[in-house]
Each structure stands twice: as structure tokens, then as C-alpha cells.
Amino acid sequence: MRSEQSILPQTTHFQEPGLSVEMVARCQGISPRYLQRLMASSGSSFTGYVNELRLQRALKLLTEARASARLISDIALEVGFSDVSHFNRLFRARFGESPRGVRCARRHPS
């Protein structure tokens, strides 16, 4: 059995909004169901894994000084979220703070 790490790190296009389990499975020469089972055996799901990659990238962009002038909605779209409200909800759930709050905290550390 392949490990998820041998397949998913090759998912370098995680920021593509249309990325699907079918696309990744096809590129790896395995069935979508097999990929889903690999993910489940690691305690994750394909969507959860991709969202985590996207959220980590967004966090990095939000806290970079050179990205401070960029709109949060532009960052959300760049990392692969097509719905900014969904991005905001996932970001807050993952990091305990809104994207704007994270950016403001970076600018004005207490």
C-alpha cells in the first residue's frame, strides 16, 4: 500500500480551485477511492488536507511584510479558495482568529 506522503506532496497545485481527488488520483495512476482510503488511514480527508495546505499558505502570506498591502480576498483566491466567506470561516476555525485579526496582530504586536 502506498503512503499518503508518497502521493500528496506531489500535489503542488493545491492552490487550484478545481483540484479534486479524481484529478490527483488520475495523475498518480490510482483510483479516487484508493486515494480516499489512503487519506482515511492517516486520519485525514483529501479536502481536509488540501484546505490545510491552503490555510497554511494564506497564513504565511498574511504575515509577510511585503504582502501587507494585498487584499485578504486576493490572498484567499490565490491560495485556492473560490469563496471568501468559506475561507474566512475555515481560517478562524483553524487559527482561532480571523485573517484580518492575524494581519492586524502582526502589524501591532502587543
SELOFI-232637 format. One record per atom (N, C-alpha, C): residue number from 1; residue in three letters; atom name; x, y, z. Coordinates in Angstrom, 3 decimals. Example, Ala and Ser with C-alpha at 12.3 -4.5 7.8 and 13.67 -1.06 7.14 Angstrom:
2
+--------+-------+-------+----------+----------+----------+
| drenba | vexti | vexfi |       c1 |       c2 |       c3 |
+--------+-------+-------+----------+----------+----------+
|      1 |   ALA |     N |   13.190 |   -5.690 |    7.800 |
|      1 |   ALA |    CA |   12.300 |   -4.500 |    7.800 |
|      1 |   ALA |     C |   13.200 |   -3.300 |    7.800 |
|      2 |   SER |     N |   12.850 |   -2.250 |    7.080 |
|      2 |   SER |    CA |   13.670 |   -1.060 |    7.140 |
|      2 |   SER |     C |   12.900 |    0.030 |    7.870 |
+--------+-------+-------+----------+----------+----------+
This chain:
110
+--------+-------+-------+----------+----------+----------+
| drenba | vexti | vexfi |       c1 |       c2 |       c3 |
+--------+-------+-------+----------+----------+----------+
|      1 |   MET |     N |    0.847 |   -1.195 |    0.000 |
|      1 |   MET |    CA |    0.000 |    0.000 |    0.000 |
|      1 |   MET |     C |    0.885 |    1.248 |    0.000 |
|      2 |   ARG |     N |    0.606 |    2.148 |   -0.874 |
|      2 |   ARG |    CA |    1.328 |    3.421 |   -0.908 |
|      2 |   ARG |     C |    0.972 |    4.245 |    0.305 |
|      3 |   SER |     N |    1.886 |    5.100 |    0.686 |
|      3 |   SER |    CA |    1.550 |    6.005 |    1.779 |
|      3 |   SER |     C |    1.041 |    7.312 |    1.195 |
|      4 |   GLU |     N |    0.227 |    8.002 |    1.991 |
|      4 |   GLU |    CA |   -0.294 |    9.291 |    1.520 |
|      4 |   GLU |     C |    0.847 |   10.267 |    1.261 |
|      5 |   GLN |     N |    1.924 |   10.187 |    2.052 |
|      5 |   GLN |    CA |    3.048 |   11.105 |    1.871 |
|      5 |   GLN |     C |    3.717 |   10.901 |    0.516 |
|      6 |   SER |     N |    3.666 |    9.702 |   -0.027 |
|      6 |   SER |    CA |    4.301 |    9.476 |   -1.324 |
|      6 |   SER |     C |    3.453 |   10.023 |   -2.463 |
|      7 |   ILE |     N |    2.195 |   10.314 |   -2.187 |
|      7 |   ILE |    CA |    1.303 |   10.803 |   -3.236 |
|      7 |   ILE |     C |    1.023 |   12.292 |   -3.093 |
|      8 |   LEU |     N |    0.622 |   12.716 |   -1.921 |
|      8 |   LEU |    CA |    0.124 |   14.077 |   -1.772 |
|      8 |   LEU |     C |    1.163 |   15.172 |   -1.799 |
|      9 |   PRO |     N |    2.396 |   14.980 |   -1.342 |
|      9 |   PRO |    CA |    3.335 |   16.081 |   -1.501 |
|      9 |   PRO |     C |    3.533 |   16.459 |   -2.968 |
|     10 |   GLN |     N |    3.193 |   15.541 |   -3.848 |
|     10 |   GLN |    CA |    3.311 |   15.842 |   -5.272 |
|     10 |   GLN |     C |    2.146 |   16.707 |   -5.747 |
|     11 |   THR |     N |    1.210 |   16.982 |   -4.858 |
|     11 |   THR |    CA |    0.079 |   17.841 |   -5.171 |
|     11 |   THR |     C |    0.530 |   19.280 |   -5.059 |
|     12 |   THR |     N |    1.369 |   19.666 |   -5.969 |
|     12 |   THR |    CA |    1.952 |   21.005 |   -5.909 |
|     12 |   THR |     C |    0.987 |   22.082 |   -6.392 |
|     13 |   HIS |     N |   -0.115 |   21.664 |   -6.935 |
|     13 |   HIS |    CA |   -1.095 |   22.625 |   -7.458 |
|     13 |   HIS |     C |   -2.288 |   22.740 |   -6.529 |
|     14 |   PHE |     N |   -2.041 |   22.656 |   -5.213 |
|     14 |   PHE |    CA |   -3.128 |   22.700 |   -4.242 |
|     14 |   PHE |     C |   -3.902 |   24.013 |   -4.295 |
|     15 |   GLN |     N |   -3.311 |   25.051 |   -4.862 |
|     15 |   GLN |    CA |   -3.986 |   26.345 |   -4.916 |
|     15 |   GLN |     C |   -4.987 |   26.443 |   -6.062 |
|     16 |   GLU |     N |   -5.074 |   25.432 |   -6.894 |
|     16 |   GLU |    CA |   -6.051 |   25.453 |   -7.986 |
|     16 |   GLU |     C |   -7.441 |   25.185 |   -7.418 |
|     17 |   PRO |     N |   -8.388 |   26.110 |   -7.616 |
|     17 |   PRO |    CA |   -9.724 |   25.938 |   -7.039 |
|     17 |   PRO |     C |  -10.416 |   24.638 |   -7.460 |
|     18 |   GLY |     N |  -10.180 |   24.171 |   -8.648 |
|     18 |   GLY |    CA |  -10.852 |   22.975 |   -9.142 |
|     18 |   GLY |     C |  -10.164 |   21.661 |   -8.814 |
|     19 |   LEU |     N |   -9.136 |   21.710 |   -7.989 |
|     19 |   LEU |    CA |   -8.409 |   20.490 |   -7.642 |
|     19 |   LEU |     C |   -9.361 |   19.482 |   -7.012 |
|     20 |   SER |     N |   -9.300 |   18.255 |   -7.492 |
|     20 |   SER |    CA |  -10.200 |   17.227 |   -6.973 |
|     20 |   SER |     C |   -9.445 |   15.944 |   -6.712 |
|     21 |   VAL |     N |  -10.065 |   15.092 |   -5.924 |
|     21 |   VAL |    CA |   -9.479 |   13.789 |   -5.636 |
|     21 |   VAL |     C |   -9.319 |   12.995 |   -6.936 |
|     22 |   GLU |     N |  -10.245 |   13.189 |   -7.858 |
|     22 |   GLU |    CA |  -10.170 |   12.490 |   -9.145 |
|     22 |   GLU |     C |   -8.940 |   12.918 |   -9.942 |
|     23 |   MET |     N |   -8.669 |   14.232 |   -9.954 |
|     23 |   MET |    CA |   -7.509 |   14.736 |  -10.699 |
|     23 |   MET |     C |   -6.205 |   14.187 |  -10.134 |
|     24 |   VAL |     N |   -6.064 |   14.223 |   -8.813 |
|     24 |   VAL |    CA |   -4.830 |   13.750 |   -8.184 |
|     24 |   VAL |     C |   -4.684 |   12.252 |   -8.384 |
|     25 |   ALA |     N |   -5.766 |   11.511 |   -8.213 |
|     25 |   ALA |    CA |   -5.708 |   10.059 |   -8.398 |
|     25 |   ALA |     C |   -5.302 |    9.710 |   -9.828 |
|     26 |   ARG |     N |   -5.887 |   10.388 |  -10.783 |
|     26 |   ARG |    CA |   -5.556 |   10.129 |  -12.189 |
|     26 |   ARG |     C |   -4.072 |   10.399 |  -12.454 |
|     27 |   CYS |     N |   -3.546 |   11.503 |  -11.907 |
|     27 |   CYS |    CA |   -2.127 |   11.837 |  -12.097 |
|     27 |   CYS |     C |   -1.213 |   10.794 |  -11.462 |
|     28 |   GLN |     N |   -1.684 |   10.158 |  -10.397 |
|     28 |   GLN |    CA |   -0.875 |    9.161 |   -9.690 |
|     28 |   GLN |     C |   -1.113 |    7.745 |  -10.200 |
|     29 |   GLY |     N |   -2.071 |    7.580 |  -11.093 |
|     29 |   GLY |    CA |   -2.350 |    6.256 |  -11.641 |
|     29 |   GLY |     C |   -3.059 |    5.332 |  -10.659 |
|     30 |   ILE |     N |   -3.864 |    5.925 |   -9.777 |
|     30 |   ILE |    CA |   -4.634 |    5.132 |   -8.827 |
|     30 |   ILE |     C |   -6.090 |    5.561 |   -8.900 |
|     31 |   SER |     N |   -6.953 |    4.789 |   -8.281 |
|     31 |   SER |    CA |   -8.365 |    5.151 |   -8.300 |
|     31 |   SER |     C |   -8.653 |    6.207 |   -7.235 |
|     32 |   PRO |     N |   -9.670 |    7.018 |   -7.472 |
|     32 |   PRO |    CA |  -10.057 |    8.006 |   -6.463 |
|     32 |   PRO |     C |  -10.387 |    7.361 |   -5.117 |
|     33 |   ARG |     N |  -11.051 |    6.221 |   -5.155 |
|     33 |   ARG |    CA |  -11.411 |    5.542 |   -3.907 |
|     33 |   ARG |     C |  -10.166 |    5.104 |   -3.146 |
|     34 |   TYR |     N |   -9.160 |    4.618 |   -3.864 |
|     34 |   TYR |    CA |   -7.917 |    4.208 |   -3.206 |
|     34 |   TYR |     C |   -7.244 |    5.409 |   -2.539 |
|     35 |   LEU |     N |   -7.237 |    6.532 |   -3.213 |
|     35 |   LEU |    CA |   -6.665 |    7.747 |   -2.630 |
|     35 |   LEU |     C |   -7.441 |    8.153 |   -1.379 |
|     36 |   GLN |     N |   -8.754 |    8.076 |   -1.431 |
|     36 |   GLN |    CA |   -9.566 |    8.402 |   -0.261 |
|     36 |   GLN |     C |   -9.263 |    7.451 |    0.897 |
|     37 |   ARG |     N |   -9.061 |    6.170 |    0.608 |
|     37 |   ARG |    CA |   -8.720 |    5.212 |    1.669 |
|     37 |   ARG |     C |   -7.355 |    5.526 |    2.261 |
|     38 |   LEU |     N |   -6.394 |    5.918 |    1.413 |
|     38 |   LEU |    CA |   -5.080 |    6.312 |    1.927 |
|     38 |   LEU |     C |   -5.210 |    7.486 |    2.888 |
|     39 |   MET |     N |   -6.003 |    8.450 |    2.498 |
|     39 |   MET |    CA |   -6.201 |    9.624 |    3.344 |
|     39 |   MET |     C |   -6.881 |    9.233 |    4.653 |
|     40 |   ALA |     N |   -7.895 |    8.409 |    4.567 |
|     40 |   ALA |    CA |   -8.621 |    7.987 |    5.767 |
|     40 |   ALA |     C |   -7.707 |    7.226 |    6.720 |
|     41 |   SER |     N |   -6.791 |    6.443 |    6.176 |
|     41 |   SER |    CA |   -5.893 |    5.669 |    7.044 |
|     41 |   SER |     C |   -4.929 |    6.570 |    7.810 |
|     42 |   SER |     N |   -4.748 |    7.786 |    7.337 |
|     42 |   SER |    CA |   -3.879 |    8.737 |    8.037 |
|     42 |   SER |     C |   -4.683 |    9.665 |    8.940 |
|     43 |   GLY |     N |   -5.993 |    9.451 |    8.982 |
|     43 |   GLY |    CA |   -6.837 |   10.274 |    9.843 |
|     43 |   GLY |     C |   -7.259 |   11.588 |    9.221 |
|     44 |   SER |     N |   -7.142 |   11.708 |    7.913 |
|     44 |   SER |    CA |   -7.486 |   12.944 |    7.233 |
|     44 |   SER |     C |   -8.402 |   12.633 |    6.065 |
|     45 |   SER |     N |   -8.808 |   13.669 |    5.398 |
|     45 |   SER |    CA |   -9.547 |   13.522 |    4.150 |
|     45 |   SER |     C |   -8.811 |   14.341 |    3.098 |
|     46 |   PHE |     N |   -9.099 |   14.072 |    1.862 |
|     46 |   PHE |    CA |   -8.461 |   14.828 |    0.786 |
|     46 |   PHE |     C |   -8.768 |   16.318 |    0.932 |
|     47 |   THR |     N |  -10.034 |   16.632 |    1.133 |
|     47 |   THR |    CA |  -10.433 |   18.031 |    1.264 |
|     47 |   THR |     C |   -9.776 |   18.674 |    2.476 |
|     48 |   GLY |     N |   -9.743 |   17.955 |    3.584 |
|     48 |   GLY |    CA |   -9.109 |   18.490 |    4.785 |
|     48 |   GLY |     C |   -7.634 |   18.767 |    4.581 |
|     49 |   TYR |     N |   -6.963 |   17.857 |    3.887 |
|     49 |   TYR |    CA |   -5.535 |   18.021 |    3.617 |
|     49 |   TYR |     C |   -5.276 |   19.223 |    2.714 |
|     50 |   VAL |     N |   -6.039 |   19.336 |    1.651 |
|     50 |   VAL |    CA |   -5.868 |   20.450 |    0.711 |
|     50 |   VAL |     C |   -6.202 |   21.771 |    1.403 |
|     51 |   ASN |     N |   -7.276 |   21.790 |    2.179 |
|     51 |   ASN |    CA |   -7.613 |   23.021 |    2.902 |
|     51 |   ASN |     C |   -6.511 |   23.413 |    3.871 |
|     52 |   GLU |     N |   -5.900 |   22.446 |    4.537 |
|     52 |   GLU |    CA |   -4.810 |   22.756 |    5.461 |
|     52 |   GLU |     C |   -3.628 |   23.373 |    4.707 |
|     53 |   LEU |     N |   -3.276 |   22.820 |    3.566 |
|     53 |   LEU |    CA |   -2.193 |   23.404 |    2.757 |
|     53 |   LEU |     C |   -2.528 |   24.840 |    2.369 |
|     54 |   ARG |     N |   -3.761 |   25.047 |    1.951 |
|     54 |   ARG |    CA |   -4.193 |   26.387 |    1.535 |
|     54 |   ARG |     C |   -4.183 |   27.365 |    2.709 |
|     55 |   LEU |     N |   -4.680 |   26.920 |    3.850 |
|     55 |   LEU |    CA |   -4.713 |   27.793 |    5.029 |
|     55 |   LEU |     C |   -3.310 |   28.144 |    5.514 |
|     56 |   GLN |     N |   -2.406 |   27.182 |    5.481 |
|     56 |   GLN |    CA |   -1.021 |   27.460 |    5.896 |
|     56 |   GLN |     C |   -0.373 |   28.476 |    4.967 |
|     57 |   ARG |     N |   -0.630 |   28.337 |    3.677 |
|     57 |   ARG |    CA |   -0.084 |   29.293 |    2.708 |
|     57 |   ARG |     C |   -0.693 |   30.684 |    2.928 |
|     58 |   ALA |     N |   -1.988 |   30.733 |    3.179 |
|     58 |   ALA |    CA |   -2.646 |   32.020 |    3.437 |
|     58 |   ALA |     C |   -2.075 |   32.670 |    4.694 |
|     59 |   LEU |     N |   -1.860 |   31.892 |    5.737 |
|     59 |   LEU |    CA |   -1.278 |   32.434 |    6.963 |
|     59 |   LEU |     C |    0.091 |   33.035 |    6.685 |
|     60 |   LYS |     N |    0.872 |   32.336 |    5.914 |
|     60 |   LYS |    CA |    2.204 |   32.848 |    5.576 |
|     60 |   LYS |     C |    2.099 |   34.164 |    4.809 |
|     61 |   LEU |     N |    1.212 |   34.208 |    3.832 |
|     61 |   LEU |    CA |    1.052 |   35.436 |    3.041 |
|     61 |   LEU |     C |    0.524 |   36.588 |    3.893 |
|     62 |   LEU |     N |   -0.386 |   36.295 |    4.794 |
|     62 |   LEU |    CA |   -0.960 |   37.348 |    5.638 |
|     62 |   LEU |     C |    0.051 |   37.935 |    6.605 |
|     63 |   THR |     N |    1.064 |   37.172 |    6.959 |
|     63 |   THR |    CA |    2.030 |   37.645 |    7.951 |
|     63 |   THR |     C |    3.336 |   38.130 |    7.330 |
|     64 |   GLU |     N |    3.442 |   38.068 |    6.013 |
|     64 |   GLU |    CA |    4.625 |   38.606 |    5.340 |
|     64 |   GLU |     C |    4.486 |   40.115 |    5.200 |
|     65 |   ALA |     N |    5.533 |   40.826 |    5.529 |
|     65 |   ALA |    CA |    5.507 |   42.290 |    5.438 |
|     65 |   ALA |     C |    5.240 |   42.757 |    4.008 |
|     66 |   ARG |     N |    5.828 |   42.094 |    3.046 |
|     66 |   ARG |    CA |    5.675 |   42.564 |    1.665 |
|     66 |   ARG |     C |    4.281 |   42.313 |    1.097 |
|     67 |   ALA |     N |    3.477 |   41.513 |    1.799 |
|     67 |   ALA |    CA |    2.122 |   41.237 |    1.325 |
|     67 |   ALA |     C |    1.076 |   42.055 |    2.073 |
|     68 |   SER |     N |    1.514 |   42.997 |    2.909 |
|     68 |   SER |    CA |    0.580 |   43.715 |    3.770 |
|     68 |   SER |     C |   -0.399 |   44.599 |    3.000 |
|     69 |   ALA |     N |   -0.073 |   44.984 |    1.799 |
|     69 |   ALA |    CA |   -0.970 |   45.844 |    1.020 |
|     69 |   ALA |     C |   -1.992 |   45.037 |    0.220 |
|     70 |   ARG |     N |   -1.815 |   43.728 |    0.185 |
|     70 |   ARG |    CA |   -2.728 |   42.891 |   -0.608 |
|     70 |   ARG |     C |   -4.048 |   42.705 |    0.108 |
|     71 |   LEU |     N |   -5.107 |   42.642 |   -0.650 |
|     71 |   LEU |    CA |   -6.420 |   42.381 |   -0.085 |
|     71 |   LEU |     C |   -6.509 |   40.945 |    0.412 |
|     72 |   ILE |     N |   -7.185 |   40.752 |    1.514 |
|     72 |   ILE |    CA |   -7.365 |   39.403 |    2.047 |
|     72 |   ILE |     C |   -8.118 |   38.538 |    1.044 |
|     73 |   SER |     N |   -9.068 |   39.117 |    0.359 |
|     73 |   SER |    CA |   -9.815 |   38.344 |   -0.647 |
|     73 |   SER |     C |   -8.904 |   37.884 |   -1.773 |
|     74 |   ASP |     N |   -7.935 |   38.704 |   -2.156 |
|     74 |   ASP |    CA |   -6.980 |   38.293 |   -3.196 |
|     74 |   ASP |     C |   -6.117 |   37.133 |   -2.723 |
|     75 |   ILE |     N |   -5.720 |   37.163 |   -1.454 |
|     75 |   ILE |    CA |   -4.917 |   36.071 |   -0.899 |
|     75 |   ILE |     C |   -5.748 |   34.792 |   -0.869 |
|     76 |   ALA |     N |   -7.000 |   34.895 |   -0.441 |
|     76 |   ALA |    CA |   -7.879 |   33.725 |   -0.402 |
|     76 |   ALA |     C |   -8.008 |   33.096 |   -1.785 |
|     77 |   LEU |     N |   -8.209 |   33.919 |   -2.786 |
|     77 |   LEU |    CA |   -8.329 |   33.416 |   -4.152 |
|     77 |   LEU |     C |   -7.019 |   32.819 |   -4.646 |
|     78 |   GLU |     N |   -5.905 |   33.451 |   -4.311 |
|     78 |   GLU |    CA |   -4.598 |   32.963 |   -4.752 |
|     78 |   GLU |     C |   -4.298 |   31.571 |   -4.213 |
|     79 |   VAL |     N |   -4.680 |   31.304 |   -2.977 |
|     79 |   VAL |    CA |   -4.349 |   30.002 |   -2.388 |
|     79 |   VAL |     C |   -5.366 |   28.921 |   -2.730 |
|     80 |   GLY |     N |   -6.427 |   29.277 |   -3.461 |
|     80 |   GLY |    CA |   -7.324 |   28.254 |   -3.976 |
|     80 |   GLY |     C |   -8.752 |   28.271 |   -3.475 |
|     81 |   PHE |     N |   -9.090 |   29.220 |   -2.628 |
|     81 |   PHE |    CA |  -10.481 |   29.314 |   -2.176 |
|     81 |   PHE |     C |  -11.259 |   30.169 |   -3.154 |
|     82 |   SER |     N |  -12.379 |   29.664 |   -3.623 |
|     82 |   SER |    CA |  -13.186 |   30.436 |   -4.561 |
|     82 |   SER |     C |  -14.289 |   31.206 |   -3.847 |
|     83 |   ASP |     N |  -14.473 |   30.934 |   -2.556 |
|     83 |   ASP |    CA |  -15.484 |   31.614 |   -1.756 |
|     83 |   ASP |     C |  -14.784 |   32.224 |   -0.545 |
|     84 |   VAL |     N |  -14.744 |   33.543 |   -0.497 |
|     84 |   VAL |    CA |  -14.011 |   34.240 |    0.566 |
|     84 |   VAL |     C |  -14.665 |   34.021 |    1.929 |
|     85 |   SER |     N |  -15.977 |   33.944 |    1.978 |
|     85 |   SER |    CA |  -16.655 |   33.695 |    3.253 |
|     85 |   SER |     C |  -16.267 |   32.322 |    3.801 |
|     86 |   HIS |     N |  -16.212 |   31.347 |    2.932 |
|     86 |   HIS |    CA |  -15.797 |   29.992 |    3.336 |
|     86 |   HIS |     C |  -14.352 |   30.026 |    3.844 |
|     87 |   PHE |     N |  -13.505 |   30.726 |    3.134 |
|     87 |   PHE |    CA |  -12.116 |   30.888 |    3.571 |
|     87 |   PHE |     C |  -12.057 |   31.496 |    4.968 |
|     88 |   ASN |     N |  -12.804 |   32.578 |    5.192 |
|     88 |   ASN |    CA |  -12.797 |   33.239 |    6.499 |
|     88 |   ASN |     C |  -13.239 |   32.290 |    7.611 |
|     89 |   ARG |     N |  -14.296 |   31.504 |    7.355 |
|     89 |   ARG |    CA |  -14.779 |   30.554 |    8.372 |
|     89 |   ARG |     C |  -13.739 |   29.489 |    8.675 |
|     90 |   LEU |     N |  -13.144 |   28.913 |    7.630 |
|     90 |   LEU |    CA |  -12.122 |   27.882 |    7.838 |
|     90 |   LEU |     C |  -10.898 |   28.451 |    8.534 |
|     91 |   PHE |     N |  -10.488 |   29.648 |    8.160 |
|     91 |   PHE |    CA |   -9.313 |   30.279 |    8.758 |
|     91 |   PHE |     C |   -9.536 |   30.502 |   10.254 |
|     92 |   ARG |     N |  -10.685 |   31.045 |   10.610 |
|     92 |   ARG |    CA |  -10.996 |   31.303 |   12.014 |
|     92 |   ARG |     C |  -11.062 |   29.988 |   12.804 |
|     93 |   ALA |     N |  -11.672 |   28.976 |   12.213 |
|     93 |   ALA |    CA |  -11.761 |   27.683 |   12.896 |
|     93 |   ALA |     C |  -10.383 |   27.067 |   13.106 |
|     94 |   ARG |     N |   -9.498 |   27.231 |   12.142 |
|     94 |   ARG |    CA |   -8.166 |   26.625 |   12.224 |
|     94 |   ARG |     C |   -7.222 |   27.398 |   13.140 |
|     95 |   PHE |     N |   -7.227 |   28.725 |   13.054 |
|     95 |   PHE |    CA |   -6.242 |   29.537 |   13.765 |
|     95 |   PHE |     C |   -6.818 |   30.319 |   14.951 |
|     96 |   GLY |     N |   -8.139 |   30.274 |   15.145 |
|     96 |   GLY |    CA |   -8.746 |   30.960 |   16.273 |
|     96 |   GLY |     C |   -8.818 |   32.464 |   16.133 |
|     97 |   GLU |     N |   -8.590 |   32.941 |   14.955 |
|     97 |   GLU |    CA |   -8.593 |   34.389 |   14.684 |
|     97 |   GLU |     C |   -8.955 |   34.571 |   13.213 |
|     98 |   SER |     N |   -9.566 |   35.694 |   12.906 |
|     98 |   SER |    CA |   -9.903 |   35.989 |   11.516 |
|     98 |   SER |     C |   -8.630 |   36.350 |   10.749 |
|     99 |   PRO |     N |   -8.650 |   36.245 |    9.431 |
|     99 |   PRO |    CA |   -7.481 |   36.670 |    8.649 |
|     99 |   PRO |     C |   -7.112 |   38.126 |    8.940 |
|    100 |   ARG |     N |   -8.105 |   38.973 |    9.065 |
|    100 |   ARG |    CA |   -7.830 |   40.381 |    9.366 |
|    100 |   ARG |     C |   -7.192 |   40.530 |   10.744 |
|    101 |   GLY |     N |   -7.684 |   39.766 |   11.707 |
|    101 |   GLY |    CA |   -7.118 |   39.811 |   13.052 |
|    101 |   GLY |     C |   -5.668 |   39.377 |   13.082 |
|    102 |   VAL |     N |   -5.353 |   38.341 |   12.313 |
|    102 |   VAL |    CA |   -3.970 |   37.864 |   12.234 |
|    102 |   VAL |     C |   -3.090 |   38.939 |   11.616 |
|    103 |   ARG |     N |   -3.568 |   39.549 |   10.566 |
|    103 |   ARG |    CA |   -2.794 |   40.606 |    9.907 |
|    103 |   ARG |     C |   -2.598 |   41.798 |   10.847 |
|    104 |   CYS |     N |   -3.635 |   42.200 |   11.527 |
|    104 |   CYS |    CA |   -3.527 |   43.348 |   12.454 |
|    104 |   CYS |     C |   -2.580 |   43.021 |   13.617 |
|    105 |   ALA |     N |   -2.643 |   41.814 |   14.140 |
|    105 |   ALA |    CA |   -1.770 |   41.415 |   15.241 |
|    105 |   ALA |     C |   -0.307 |   41.442 |   14.800 |
|    106 |   ARG |     N |   -0.063 |   41.126 |   13.562 |
|    106 |   ARG |    CA |    1.296 |   41.151 |   13.038 |
|    106 |   ARG |     C |    1.814 |   42.578 |   12.935 |
|    107 |   ARG |     N |    0.916 |   43.463 |   12.536 |
|    107 |   ARG |    CA |    1.302 |   44.880 |   12.387 |
|    107 |   ARG |     C |    1.489 |   45.568 |   13.736 |
|    108 |   HIS |     N |    0.682 |   45.158 |   14.709 |
|    108 |   HIS |    CA |    0.693 |   45.814 |   16.024 |
|    108 |   HIS |     C |    0.849 |   44.780 |   17.125 |
|    109 |   PRO |     N |    2.021 |   44.175 |   17.251 |
|    109 |   PRO |    CA |    2.179 |   43.159 |   18.295 |
|    109 |   PRO |     C |    2.024 |   43.784 |   19.683 |
|    110 |   SER |     N |    1.398 |   43.018 |   20.567 |
|    110 |   SER |    CA |    1.190 |   43.572 |   21.919 |
|    110 |   SER |     C |    2.269 |   43.197 |   22.890 |
+--------+-------+-------+----------+----------+----------+
